[in-house]
Amino acid sequence: MIRELREETGVVRDSVGACVADRRFALMLPSGETVMAIEQYFVVHAHSKALSKAEWTLAETQVMADHHWWSVNELKTTADTVWPEALIQMLLDAGV
């Protein structure tokens, strides 16, 4: 999880807390192969708002347009598509 955090956001941590939510679903890869995707979610407090795409893989650049920090109010009112769809409830359940 620590490596994924760094690769996908640029945020460097020695450790993260317990998983606060997970999601499992069938996912079709760009190659056409279907796999069981397992996503785990953690609350990590960042010291900076800076994010990086520098370690995104080619596949990630093909399926993700961008990422940035959101306030809960922004998540509640945006017309943009945000994944996972139940993110606000996950945050509330985690006490955030």
N, C-alpha and C positions, 0 to 999 in steps of 0.2 A: 504494500500500500504506500509506503514511503517513496519508493521509486516512481510509482504511478503519479503520485502527487507532484513530485518534481518534474517529471516528463510532461505532464499535461497542463501544469500551471506555472512552473518555475519556483514554486514555494518549497523551501528546503526545511525539513524538520527531522529530528532524530527519532521521534515517535509520534504516534497519534493515539487518541483514546479508542474506546470500544466502538464497534459498528453500531449505529443508531437506527439503521433501516437497510433493507435489501430488496432487490427486485429481480425476478427470474422470468425469462421469456425467450421464445424462439426468435432468432435473428438470422436474416439472410445476409451473408457477406457479399461484397462486390463480385466475388468469384462465382456466386450462385450457390455456394455451400450453405446449408442451414445448420446453425449451432445453437446450443442452449447458452444464452447469455446470463451471467450472474453479476449483477452490479451491487456493490456494497457502498454505503454512505457513512461518512464520518464528519463530525464537527471539528474543524481545525481553525484556530484563530490566527490570522495572518498579521504580521507586523507592518505590512505595506500593502497598498492597493495595486502595486505593480504585478502584472501577469506576463507570462512568456509563452510563445508558441514554438520556441527554438528547438524543442525536442519532440515536436509532433512528428509522427510517422507520415509517410505518403498517404496511407489509407486514412489516417485521421484528418489530414488536410482535405481529403475528398468528401468527407461526410460532416465535418464541423466547419461552420463559417467563421465563428468568432467565439470568444468568451470574455466575460467581465463580471465584476461584482455587482450584485443587486441588493437593494434594501427589500424588506418584506413588503412594503407599500408598492414598490416598483413591480415586484412579482405579482402582486394582487391586481394591478391595473394595466399591465402591459398587454398589447395586442399581439406581441411576438410569441412564437412557439418556444416554450421552455420545457426542457426535459430534466428530470422525470415529471410527468404531468401532476403527480401528487406531492411535489416538492414542498409546498407550503404546509401541508398536513404533516409531512415528515419532520419539518423544522419545529412545528408546534409540539409534536409527540416527543421530540428530543429536548424540549425545554428551551429552545432558542427564540 
